[in-house]
Structure formats: structure tokens, C-alpha cells
């Protein structure tokens, strides 16, 4: 028998179906509503499954890659992925494990965000009409037309408030005495209804998502069973943190965006190149399609040789998102900067009016304006510690200024791995 997944973090099994086996072997799988039954269903023909993405920004970020790669592996295993865009649920905002309410966005902002996040999925999924062709749908198509009273009468009676309050995503917020609005409390009802609607429209029988979505997804399974007698499944993935305990996809400069207009391919490549040593093998399994045998060889490398594994990770992850040409250019740029001591115009660049700095730009301000540090205090500490450089030379002190001649470009560095340009205009 398969383990009770409400208590066991990961399944100690070798499933028969290709998709579930990849999910387990590569470290994605965390919880499942019924391991044995889902394995059998996946082995019996094409299964339709979905993951939802709310349109809270105009680009997804690296924190979403676990879900995106899950959909990609599902399709490559012979199943049909649905990308559900939360045009309706974004108006409420998922409260799961948040300390405060999300900012409410207007319809125009949501529409613009949806257009922004559409782009990335075409890099990872094949869309089409075939049995495994991916589709993208918007839950506003059915949520916008719901009548509140009829919805509560038909579906609200299937939800127990007592049970909803027991879910960690709600309970932790209340235990910290942080407000949870009635608007947010409705989110889990709408997510459950999404699952029911997708099962009716597209024969979708599996919802996937991060482990923080467990309670919300289980609600959908139960709603489908009670209303339509449907046999639905849930599969969650591990929530990632780095080996040092940091949040995956966050840097000193903020989120690691997936759209090239928010983050250049070079910066994306560099994010993976800077992976902590202890994370290399795990990230190779999750975010690349390299064979497990090759990954095992790479993660056994030690010392300076491990840097080669990080470059393989950076190349493979960047190829998937931005293509081979962009990945190759990023690798060449990195070699120029780190190995040859050169400077490339494709580095992150902040343009600064020269007329505003007739006495020169302080290195402290330059580090902040370029995004290399988050504050002047951090910049001063970096300079004092000998980690700040101007065109390759160590910054002398926090009073040092950069000559701000119009047309001049200067390379600033924070440590050995992070670089940016300042261009005076």
C-alpha cells in the first residue's frame, strides 16, 4: 500500500506510470490524495491535469518554475496539461500562508498581467488540439457569471467552515491574530469550483500545485465527488528553499523574473550559475532535463570542478526558457566578465543623467542605483569589506566618487559574481 501522504513528506515508492515515477525520482512529489489509484489512472491512458496561476504580476518568476516544469513533464509523459489563468480569482487574491491581504488589482491591470505571463508557457509546453496538446483557459470565463446567491445555495452547503478553519493556510493566519477578510476566505471555494468546472468542460481529473495548496485542492476533490460523483485526484510538489534557508527565486535585487523584458537572459543564466554548492544536484533534477545518471556524475564533483556543474545547470535552464542562442550568448558574456576580465554591454545597465552629478557620482549611490545593493548602508559595508569594485579596481572608501562625463560607462561589481553598468547620459 502507498503511504498516508498527510503524514509522509515524500512517497518511498517506485510508481509504474512514467509521469509519477519522474515526479518521485527527480524530487518533485510531496503529497497525493491516493498514490496507488493515481498511478493506475496515469498508466491507463492520457490524463488531463491542471495547475492554476493567478495574474498578480506581468511576469511569472523562478518560484513558479516548479509548477511549470511539472506541467512539462506531464505532457512529455503522454498526458494533457491545462494552464489555468486566474483572471477571476486574481480579483480576490490567494491568502494561503500570507501575513496580509494581497493588493486588489483592477480589471485593466489583471488583463495586462495575463498578456505578460502568457508568453512563458509557449517555451515549455506544446499547445494544440491533439490528445496531449496543452490548453490555456481563464477562470473568469465561468466565475464572472456566477450569481452569488445561487452559487452559495448550490455549492456553499458542501463546505464546512469548521474544516476550512482547520487548514494550515487559514489557521496560521488566525493564530498570529492577523486579519483574514471574508473576501479572501471565499478563495478556497472558488478554487474548488474551478476544479469542478474543469472536470466538466475538459475531463480534467488531476489538480497539481505547491504543497501550500493542499487544503484548497482537497476541497475541489470533495466538491467534485459530492456534486457530480467524480473521482478526482490531487498531487502537490515540494515548496523549495535554498540550502541556506532562503526563498527560492529571490535575490538581493528582488524576484528572478521569467520574461526577458523584466530580467535579461544573462541575469537569468547568472542566477543559476550562482547556485549554492549544496543545491546543484537538486536543481539539476528539478529544472533541467538532463539524465539522472549525468546529474549524479555532476553533483559528485568537488571544489572548483563543481563550478562546471553550475555552468551546465545555467546553460540547461536558460535553454529551456530563452533558447540555445540566448544561453550561448550568456555563457560567453560570463566568460568575458569572470575569466577574461572584460565588460559586455548586455550587463544590467542604469542610465544616469550626467548633469545631476557635476561633482561626480558617489560609489555608494552607484551601487544602490545599479541594484547591486539594496541600501546605502549595505553599500558602505560592502566597500568597507573590500567587496566593491569600480572598473575592476577596489573602491578605496565610501567617499569615493566616479567622474560623471556624458557618454561614459562604468562597471561596478559587488563581490566576484555580481556586476552592473552605470552609463552617464
C-alpha positions as CSV (number, residue, x, y, z in Angstrom):
1,X,0.0,0.0,0.0
2,X,1.1,3.6,-0.6
3,X,1.8,5.8,2.4
4,X,-0.6,8.1,4.1
5,X,0.5,11.4,2.4
6,X,-0.9,13.6,5.0
7,X,1.8,12.4,7.3
8,X,4.7,11.3,5.0
9,X,6.6,14.1,3.3
10,X,7.5,12.1,0.2
11,X,6.4,8.7,-1.2
12,X,9.0,5.9,-0.8
13,X,7.8,4.2,-3.9
14,X,8.7,3.4,-7.5
15,X,5.4,4.1,-9.4
16,X,4.6,2.3,-12.6
17,X,3.5,5.3,-14.6
18,X,6.2,7.3,-16.3
19,X,5.0,10.7,-15.0
20,X,4.6,9.7,-11.4
21,X,7.9,7.9,-11.5
22,X,9.7,11.0,-12.8
23,X,8.0,13.1,-10.1
24,X,9.3,10.8,-7.4
25,X,12.8,10.1,-8.8
26,X,13.5,13.8,-9.5
27,X,12.2,15.1,-6.2
28,X,9.0,16.9,-7.2
29,X,6.4,14.8,-5.4
30,X,5.2,15.7,-1.9
31,X,1.6,14.7,-1.2
32,X,-1.1,12.8,-3.2
33,X,-4.7,12.1,-2.4
34,X,-4.3,8.5,-3.5
35,X,-0.9,7.4,-4.8
36,X,-2.0,3.9,-5.9
37,X,-5.2,5.0,-7.7
38,X,-3.5,7.9,-9.4
39,X,-0.6,5.7,-10.6
40,X,-3.1,3.3,-12.1
41,X,-5.1,6.1,-13.8
42,X,-1.9,7.6,-15.3
43,X,-1.0,4.2,-16.6
44,X,-4.3,3.7,-18.3
45,X,-4.2,6.4,-20.9
46,X,-3.9,10.2,-21.3
47,X,-4.9,12.1,-18.1
48,X,-5.9,15.8,-18.2
49,X,-4.4,17.8,-15.3
50,X,-4.1,21.4,-14.4
51,X,-2.2,24.0,-12.3
52,X,-3.6,27.5,-11.7
53,X,-1.6,30.7,-11.9
54,X,-3.0,34.0,-10.7
55,X,-2.2,37.1,-12.6
56,X,-0.7,39.2,-9.8
57,X,2.2,40.5,-11.9
58,X,3.0,40.8,-15.6
59,X,5.6,38.0,-15.4
60,X,6.0,34.8,-13.6
61,X,9.2,34.2,-11.7
62,X,11.6,31.3,-10.8
63,X,9.3,30.4,-7.9
64,X,6.8,29.3,-10.5
65,X,9.2,27.1,-12.3
66,X,8.5,24.0,-10.2
67,X,4.9,24.1,-11.4
68,X,5.8,24.9,-15.0
69,X,8.3,22.0,-15.1
70,X,5.6,19.7,-13.6
71,X,3.3,20.5,-16.5
72,X,6.1,20.0,-19.0
73,X,6.9,16.5,-17.5
74,X,3.2,15.7,-17.5
75,X,2.9,16.4,-21.2
76,X,6.2,14.6,-22.1
77,X,4.8,11.5,-20.3
78,X,1.8,11.4,-22.7
79,X,-0.8,13.5,-20.8
80,X,-2.7,16.7,-21.3
81,X,-1.8,19.9,-19.4
82,X,-4.1,22.7,-18.7
83,X,-2.7,26.1,-17.7
84,X,-5.4,27.9,-15.7
85,X,-5.0,31.6,-15.6
86,X,-6.8,33.1,-12.6
87,X,-8.4,36.1,-14.3
88,X,-11.3,35.7,-11.8
89,X,-9.5,34.6,-8.7
90,X,-6.9,37.3,-9.0
91,X,-9.6,39.8,-8.1
92,X,-9.6,38.2,-4.6
93,X,-6.0,37.0,-4.1
94,X,-5.0,33.7,-2.6
95,X,-4.4,34.2,1.2
96,X,-2.5,30.9,1.6
97,X,0.4,31.3,4.1
98,X,0.4,35.1,3.7
99,X,0.7,37.6,6.5
100,X,-1.5,40.1,4.9
101,X,-4.0,40.6,2.1
102,X,-2.8,40.9,-1.5
103,X,-3.3,44.3,-3.1
104,X,-6.5,44.4,-5.1
105,X,-5.9,44.9,-8.8
106,X,-8.3,46.4,-11.3
107,X,-9.5,44.7,-14.4
108,X,-7.1,46.6,-16.7
109,X,-4.1,45.6,-14.5
110,X,-5.2,41.9,-14.5
111,X,-5.7,41.9,-18.3
112,X,-2.2,43.4,-18.8
113,X,-0.7,40.9,-16.4
114,X,-2.4,38.0,-18.2
115,X,-0.9,39.1,-21.5
116,X,2.6,39.3,-19.9
117,X,2.5,35.8,-18.4
118,X,1.1,34.0,-21.4
119,X,4.5,34.3,-23.2
120,X,6.5,31.9,-21.0
121,X,4.3,28.9,-21.4
122,X,4.9,28.6,-25.1
123,X,8.6,27.9,-24.2
124,X,7.8,24.9,-22.0
125,X,4.6,23.4,-23.5
126,X,3.2,22.3,-26.9
127,X,-0.2,23.8,-27.4
128,X,-2.6,22.1,-29.8
129,X,-5.8,20.1,-30.3
130,X,-4.3,16.7,-30.0
131,X,-4.9,14.3,-27.0
132,X,-1.9,15.7,-25.2
133,X,-2.0,19.3,-26.6
134,X,-1.8,21.9,-23.9
135,X,-4.6,24.4,-23.5
136,X,-4.7,27.7,-21.6
137,X,-8.0,28.8,-20.0
138,X,-9.1,31.7,-17.9
139,X,-11.4,31.1,-14.8
140,X,-13.0,34.4,-15.4
141,X,-14.9,32.7,-18.2
142,X,-17.1,31.0,-15.6
143,X,-16.5,32.9,-12.3
144,X,-17.6,36.3,-13.7
145,X,-21.0,35.0,-14.5
146,X,-21.8,33.3,-11.2
147,X,-24.8,34.5,-9.3
148,X,-23.8,34.9,-5.6
149,X,-27.0,33.5,-4.1
150,X,-27.3,30.6,-6.5
151,X,-23.6,29.8,-6.0
152,X,-23.9,29.7,-2.3
153,X,-27.1,27.6,-2.4
154,X,-25.8,25.1,-4.8
155,X,-22.1,24.8,-3.7
156,X,-21.6,26.6,-0.4
157,X,-23.6,24.0,1.5
158,X,-20.8,21.4,0.7
159,X,-18.2,23.4,2.6
160,X,-17.7,23.1,6.4
161,X,-16.5,26.3,7.9
162,X,-15.1,24.2,10.8
163,X,-13.0,22.3,8.4
164,X,-11.9,25.3,6.4
165,X,-10.6,26.9,9.7
166,X,-8.5,23.8,10.4
167,X,-6.4,24.2,7.2
168,X,-2.9,25.5,8.0
169,X,-3.2,28.3,5.4
170,X,-6.1,29.8,7.4
171,X,-5.2,28.6,10.9
172,X,-1.7,30.1,11.0
173,X,-3.0,33.5,9.9
174,X,-5.6,33.5,12.7
175,X,-3.2,32.2,15.3
176,X,-0.9,35.2,14.5
177,X,-4.0,37.4,15.0
178,X,-3.6,38.8,11.5
179,X,-6.8,39.7,9.8
180,X,-8.3,37.4,7.2
181,X,-11.1,39.1,5.2
182,X,-14.3,37.4,4.1
183,X,-13.3,38.1,0.6
184,X,-10.1,36.0,1.0
185,X,-12.0,33.3,2.8
186,X,-14.0,32.8,-0.3
187,X,-10.9,32.0,-2.3
188,X,-10.8,28.3,-1.5
189,X,-14.5,27.9,-2.5
190,X,-13.7,29.4,-5.9
191,X,-10.6,27.3,-6.4
192,X,-12.6,24.2,-5.6
193,X,-15.3,25.3,-8.1
194,X,-12.5,25.7,-10.7
195,X,-11.6,22.0,-10.4
196,X,-15.3,21.0,-10.8
197,X,-15.7,23.3,-13.8
198,X,-12.5,22.0,-15.5
199,X,-13.6,18.4,-14.9
200,X,-16.9,19.1,-16.6
201,X,-15.5,21.1,-19.5
202,X,-12.3,19.2,-20.2
203,X,-12.5,15.9,-18.4
204,X,-9.7,17.1,-16.0
205,X,-9.2,14.7,-13.2
206,X,-5.9,15.9,-11.5
207,X,-5.1,19.2,-9.9
208,X,-1.4,19.9,-9.1
209,X,0.3,22.7,-7.2
210,X,2.6,23.6,-4.4
211,X,2.2,21.9,-1.0
212,X,0.7,25.1,0.4
213,X,-2.3,24.4,-1.9
214,X,-3.1,21.0,-0.3
215,X,-6.2,22.2,1.6
216,X,-7.6,24.1,-1.4
217,X,-7.1,21.2,-3.8
218,X,-8.7,18.7,-1.4
219,X,-11.8,20.9,-1.3
220,X,-12.0,20.6,-5.0
221,X,-11.8,16.8,-4.9
222,X,-14.6,16.6,-2.3
223,X,-16.8,19.1,-4.2
224,X,-16.4,17.0,-7.4
225,X,-17.4,13.9,-5.6
226,X,-20.4,15.4,-3.8
227,X,-21.9,17.3,-6.7
228,X,-21.1,15.1,-9.7
229,X,-19.8,11.9,-8.2
230,X,-16.4,12.4,-9.9
231,X,-13.2,10.6,-9.0
232,X,-10.6,13.4,-8.8
233,X,-7.0,13.5,-7.6
234,X,-4.5,15.9,-6.0
235,X,-0.7,15.9,-6.3
236,X,1.4,18.5,-4.7
237,X,5.0,19.5,-5.1
238,X,7.6,20.4,-2.5
239,X,8.0,24.0,-1.6
240,X,11.6,24.9,-2.3
241,X,14.0,26.9,-0.2
242,X,17.8,27.1,-0.9
243,X,20.3,25.1,1.1
244,X,20.9,28.2,3.3
245,X,17.2,28.6,4.0
246,X,16.4,31.4,1.6
247,X,13.3,31.6,-0.5
248,X,13.8,30.1,-4.0
249,X,13.9,32.7,-6.7
250,X,14.6,35.7,-4.6
251,X,17.8,37.7,-4.8
252,X,19.0,41.0,-3.3
253,X,17.6,42.7,-6.3
254,X,14.2,41.0,-6.0
255,X,12.3,38.3,-7.9
256,X,14.1,36.4,-10.7
257,X,11.5,37.0,-13.5
258,X,11.0,34.7,-16.4
259,X,10.1,37.3,-19.0
260,X,13.1,38.7,-20.8
261,X,11.8,42.3,-20.6
262,X,11.9,42.0,-16.8
263,X,15.2,40.1,-16.5
264,X,17.7,39.6,-19.2
265,X,18.8,36.1,-20.3
266,X,22.2,36.8,-19.0
267,X,20.9,37.7,-15.5
268,X,18.8,34.5,-15.6
269,X,21.8,32.5,-16.5
270,X,23.8,34.1,-13.8
271,X,21.2,33.3,-11.2
272,X,21.7,29.6,-11.8
273,X,25.5,30.0,-12.1
274,X,25.4,31.4,-8.5
275,X,23.6,28.3,-7.1
276,X,24.8,27.2,-3.7
277,X,27.0,24.1,-3.8
278,X,24.6,22.0,-1.8
279,X,21.7,22.8,-4.3
280,X,23.4,21.9,-7.6
281,X,22.2,18.3,-7.8
282,X,18.7,19.1,-6.6
283,X,18.3,21.9,-9.1
284,X,19.6,19.9,-12.0
285,X,16.9,17.3,-11.3
286,X,14.1,19.8,-11.0
287,X,14.9,22.4,-13.5
288,X,16.7,20.6,-16.4
289,X,16.0,17.5,-18.4
290,X,19.5,16.0,-18.1
291,X,19.5,12.2,-17.5
292,X,19.7,11.2,-13.8
293,X,23.0,9.4,-14.4
294,X,24.6,12.5,-15.8
295,X,23.3,14.6,-12.9
296,X,24.7,12.0,-10.4
297,X,28.1,12.5,-12.0
298,X,27.9,16.3,-11.9
299,X,26.8,16.5,-8.3
300,X,29.8,14.3,-7.2
301,X,32.2,16.9,-8.4
302,X,34.0,18.9,-5.7
303,X,35.9,22.1,-5.3
304,X,36.5,24.2,-8.4
305,X,35.2,21.4,-10.6
306,X,31.7,21.9,-9.1
307,X,31.6,25.3,-11.0
308,X,31.4,23.3,-14.2
309,X,28.3,21.6,-12.9
310,X,26.8,25.1,-12.1
311,X,27.5,26.2,-15.7
312,X,25.8,23.1,-17.0
313,X,22.8,24.0,-14.8
314,X,22.8,27.6,-16.0
315,X,23.0,26.5,-19.7
316,X,20.3,23.9,-19.5
317,X,17.8,26.1,-17.5
318,X,18.4,29.1,-19.8
319,X,18.0,27.0,-23.0
320,X,14.5,25.9,-21.8
321,X,13.3,29.4,-21.2
322,X,15.2,31.6,-23.7
323,X,16.6,29.2,-26.3
324,X,20.0,27.9,-27.2
325,X,21.3,31.2,-28.8
326,X,20.5,33.3,-25.7
327,X,22.0,30.7,-23.4
328,X,25.2,30.6,-25.5
329,X,25.5,34.4,-25.5
330,X,25.0,34.5,-21.7
331,X,27.8,31.9,-21.2
332,X,30.1,33.9,-23.5
333,X,29.3,37.1,-21.6
334,X,30.0,35.4,-18.3
335,X,33.4,34.1,-19.5
336,X,34.3,37.6,-20.7
337,X,33.4,39.1,-17.3
338,X,34.7,36.5,-14.9
339,X,37.5,34.8,-16.8
340,X,38.8,37.4,-19.2
341,X,38.1,40.4,-17.0
342,X,36.1,42.1,-19.8
343,X,32.9,44.1,-19.9
344,X,29.9,43.5,-22.0
345,X,27.1,46.0,-22.9
346,X,24.5,43.4,-22.2
347,X,25.1,43.6,-18.4
348,X,22.3,45.2,-16.4
349,X,22.7,48.9,-17.0
350,X,21.4,52.0,-15.2
351,X,21.4,55.2,-17.2
352,X,22.1,58.3,-15.0
353,X,21.9,62.0,-16.1
354,X,25.4,63.4,-16.0
355,X,24.1,66.9,-15.3
356,X,22.8,65.7,-11.9
357,X,26.3,64.7,-10.8
358,X,28.7,67.5,-11.8
359,X,30.8,66.7,-8.7
360,X,30.8,63.1,-9.6
361,X,28.6,60.1,-8.5
362,X,29.5,58.6,-5.2
363,X,30.3,54.9,-5.4
364,X,27.7,54.4,-2.6
365,X,25.0,55.9,-4.7
366,X,26.2,54.0,-7.8
367,X,25.9,50.6,-6.0
368,X,22.3,51.4,-5.0
369,X,21.2,52.9,-8.3
370,X,22.6,49.9,-10.2
371,X,20.7,47.5,-8.0
372,X,23.8,45.8,-6.6
373,X,22.9,46.8,-3.1
374,X,19.5,47.5,-1.5
375,X,20.6,50.4,0.6
376,X,23.4,52.9,1.2
377,X,24.2,51.2,4.4
378,X,24.7,47.9,2.6
379,X,26.8,49.7,0.0
380,X,29.1,51.2,2.7
381,X,29.5,47.8,4.4
382,X,30.4,46.3,1.0
383,X,33.0,49.0,0.4
384,X,34.5,48.6,3.9
385,X,34.7,44.9,3.5
386,X,36.7,45.3,0.2
387,X,33.9,43.8,-1.9
388,X,33.1,46.8,-4.1
389,X,35.0,47.5,-7.4
390,X,34.9,50.2,-10.0
391,X,36.1,49.0,-13.4
392,X,37.9,46.2,-11.7
393,X,39.7,48.2,-9.0
394,X,38.7,48.0,-5.4
395,X,36.7,51.0,-4.1
396,X,39.0,53.0,-1.8
397,X,36.4,54.2,0.7
398,X,32.8,55.3,0.9
399,X,33.6,58.8,-0.1
400,X,35.0,57.8,-3.5
401,X,33.3,59.4,-6.5
402,X,33.0,58.4,-10.1
403,X,33.7,61.0,-12.8
404,X,30.3,61.6,-14.5
405,X,31.3,62.5,-18.0
406,X,28.4,62.3,-20.6
407,X,28.7,59.1,-22.6
408,X,31.0,57.3,-20.0
409,X,30.2,53.8,-19.0
410,X,31.5,52.3,-15.8
411,X,31.3,48.7,-14.5
412,X,30.5,48.3,-10.8
413,X,31.0,45.0,-9.0
414,X,29.7,43.5,-5.8
415,X,32.0,40.7,-5.0
416,X,33.2,38.4,-7.8
417,X,29.9,37.3,-9.2
418,X,27.6,40.3,-9.4
419,X,28.2,43.2,-11.9
420,X,26.3,46.1,-13.4
421,X,26.9,49.1,-15.6
422,X,26.4,52.8,-15.0
423,X,26.0,54.9,-18.1
424,X,26.1,58.6,-17.9
425,X,23.8,60.3,-20.4
